[in-house]
Each structure stands twice: as C-alpha cells, then as structure tokens.
Amino acid sequence: MEFSVYDPGEIDEIRDLFIRTFTDSESEAEGTMVGNLAYELMNTTDNNDLFVFVARDHHQHHGAQIAGCIIFSRLTFDSGIDAFLLSPVAVSSDYQGKGTGQALINFGLSILKDNGTQLVFTYGDPNYYSRTGFAPVSEAVIRAPLPLSHPEGWLGQALISKTIEPMNGKPQCVEAMNKPEIW
Ligand SMILES: CC(C)(COP(=O)(O)OP(=O)(O)OC[C@H]1O[C@@H](n2cnc3c(N)ncnc32)[C@H](O)[C@@H]1OP(=O)(O)O)[C@@H](O)C(=O)NCCC(=O)NCCS
C-alpha cells in the first residue's frame, strides 16, 4: 500500500469509496450519508483546516485505485491549541483486515504531528481506535463540539505532550461536521 495526501481531482473517487464501504458495512442510507459528508468536507473546508490521506494499492497498475481514505478537520478551541478531528475513515471491503486502516491513520498522525498539531480526537469504536493511540476522553476533560449519542466513542490523543490537559469551553468543528445527526 502507498500512502499520500489526496489530490483534489480525486474528490469524486473518494466519495464513491465512502459510499461503497459504508453501504457494504452498514446500509445504503449510511453509505449515502457518509459519502456526502466526505464530499462536503472536501468541498467546503478551508485548506488550512483539512487533511485528507489516501491509501493506494501499488500492485494495481491501471490507475491504482484508492483503497482507503481518512479525513482530519480542524477543531477550534478558545485556548488556540492546534487540534484536529479524525472522521470519517474507510478502507474498502476487499482490503479490510490487512492493517491498511491502522497504517493509514499512523501515516496521517505523523504528518499532523510534524505540522505542529497537539491534539487529535475521533468519534468511533474505542477497540479499533485504541490500536493507533486513541483513548476515551471524558467530556469533563474535553467537551465534544456537539451532543454525543455515544459518549463512550469520544476519543483522543496528545501528539506532543504526554497527556491531554482539561480545557474549559466547547471546541468548534468545521461547518461540514456541524450536524447533530452525525454525532
Ligand atoms: C474500520 C476500518 C476502517 C478498519 O480498517 P482495516 O484496514 O480493515 O483495519 P486494520 O486492518 O488496520 O485492523 C484490523 C483489525 O481491527 C479490527 N477491527 C476492524 N474494524 C473494527 C471495528 N469496527 N471495531 C473493532 N475492531 C475492528 C479487526 O478485527 C482487526 O483485528 P485483528 O488485527 O485482531 O484481526 C474498515 O474496516 C472500514 O472501513 N469499515 C467500514 C467503515 C467503518 O466502520 N469505518 C470506521 C468508522 S468511522
């Protein structure tokens, strides 16, 4: 697998990857929802507030298909700390269970760290995301930007310091993530 920053010319292919992957794993409605979320994130978010990374199968010679994609968007805290939110994440069904998801997340985290990002959060399965350094975060320590339907899925990690220090106030997510139904 080859990991890289996305090219804006790949937005449609990336949307299709999210639609396909979440349709296979959840439902057609979920596929459409996550595909539209990814599309809107890539089309409406300022460049400074977005990182998109893709995994390509380099054994496939004809236009190496995108096998996985992860999107990070900025979380803005009053304190000014540099923070990002990882969501959504997809590895195409035919490539799942081979370490691609974890390797792609680690690739993204190392680039964010080099870029000075201090905190990264995500909202998902603690058992999966703990494999790449995420741990549950209490909302008494760091609040989520919107009300959570699964508070146990609020996860985070510090990339530079050793621990996440408590912060007052609620961070703000980018416009595309600012939808109650995805939290
Ligand atoms: C979740 C997902 C990104 C994982 O990517 P992947 O490349 O298949 O994962 P990896 O190969 O890096 O890791 C596989 C391991 O994680 C485990 N795993 C995979 N999905 C998991 C999940 N949702 N919860 C807990 N563990 C999970 C596997 O059992 C496997 O464990 P093993 O190594 O002990 O066999 C991918 O399966 C996917 O896109 N699924 C559908 C969409 C989705 O759920 N996205 C994440 C939510 S935003």
The ligand as an ORCA input file, in Angstrom:
! r2SCAN-3c Opt
* xyz 0 1
  C     -12.886      0.133     10.379
  C     -11.947      0.068      9.196
  C     -11.527      1.476      8.796
  C     -10.712     -0.740      9.603
  O      -9.782     -0.750      8.543
  P      -8.925     -2.105      8.253
  O      -7.867     -1.760      7.286
  O      -9.860     -3.174      7.930
  O      -8.338     -2.344      9.724
  P      -6.908     -2.915     10.101
  O      -6.555     -3.989      9.142
  O      -5.975     -1.782     10.289
  O      -7.206     -3.523     11.524
  C      -7.886     -4.722     11.554
  C      -8.134     -5.095     12.960
  O      -9.058     -4.178     13.532
  C     -10.224     -4.890     13.898
  N     -11.363     -4.066     13.527
  C     -11.737     -3.712     12.302
  N     -12.859     -2.954     12.390
  C     -13.145     -2.862     13.687
  C     -14.171     -2.227     14.412
  N     -15.139     -1.507     13.815
  N     -14.152     -2.339     15.744
  C     -13.186     -3.040     16.380
  N     -12.197     -3.674     15.750
  C     -12.186     -3.575     14.420
  C     -10.219     -6.157     13.114
  O     -10.926     -7.154     13.812
  C      -8.745     -6.477     13.016
  O      -8.315     -7.116     14.190
  P      -7.113     -8.196     14.170
  O      -5.894     -7.444     13.700
  O      -7.028     -8.623     15.591
  O      -7.546     -9.244     13.223
  C     -12.587     -0.641      7.985
  O     -12.901     -1.950      8.337
  C     -13.828      0.056      7.466
  O     -13.735      0.966      6.652
  N     -15.023     -0.397      7.907
  C     -16.283      0.129      7.478
  C     -16.458      1.573      7.781
  C     -16.161      1.932      9.217
  O     -16.642      1.293     10.143
  N     -15.348      2.993      9.424
  C     -14.911      3.408     10.730
  C     -15.909      4.215     11.430
  S     -15.801      5.938     11.032
*
